[in-house]
Amino acid sequence: MVLTLHGHPMSTCTQRVAVILKEKNVPFKFVVVDFEKGEHKSPSFVSIQPFGQVPYIDDDGFKLYESRAIGRYIAVKYASQGAKLLPDVADLQKWALFEQAASIELTNFEPSAHGLAWEIIFKNLFSNLETDTKAVENHKQTLAAKLDAYEVILSKSKYLAGDEITLADLFHLPYGDMFGAFGVDFLKSDKRPNVARWWKDISSRPSWESVKNGI
């Protein structure tokens, strides 16, 4: 049975899962959850995803939500195909460096990147709310400082967890790709050459080129 991804093409979390499926060469069926019709809040949907959020996968009856958890599941289940994306668990130090990098993305990148997306794009698109310009500036300042630390990390290794790409790098793609719409060049700035080199590397992968233009 083909794995099914339930989500929305504009959802960053859905894109995060889709790019990993493509990296691992996993065929999948995409089922669009219609936000305008409130399908993500319907009883049938929340019986599977109790938070009423996308995405979730159905892998031959096994249902799983939370994009990063799905990413780990896919990378482990399909370890023998596509890009590796995870170190061997037996190599404890490499695994720890991966978990460190994944934590960096979740706690240091995601909050401000999501905050900018919410204020500049999603507020108006889905809620007809006005952008809070002060919040935007705060998120920009915070993110700039965080990426200064990324510059230090990436001056010592090719990717965030070492010299091999992992899920932790790919997790950045959906929000990072929006930065042009935010009017910022955080990931392409000459001020952070190692960040720019890393971003060019991960954002030019065929998997992302495919997903960002429509799942």
Secondary structure, 3 states (H helix, E strand, C coil): CCEEEEECCCCHHHHHHHHHHHHCCCCEEEEECCCCCCHHHCHHHHCCCCCCCCCEEEECCEEEECHHHHHHHHHHHCCCCCCCECCCCCCHHHHHHHHHHHHHHHHHHHHHHHHHHHHHHHHHHHHCCCCCHHHHHHHHHHHHHHHHHHHHHHCCCCECCECCCEHHHHCCHHHHCCHHHHCCCCCCCCCCHHHHHHHHHHHCCHHHHHHHCCC
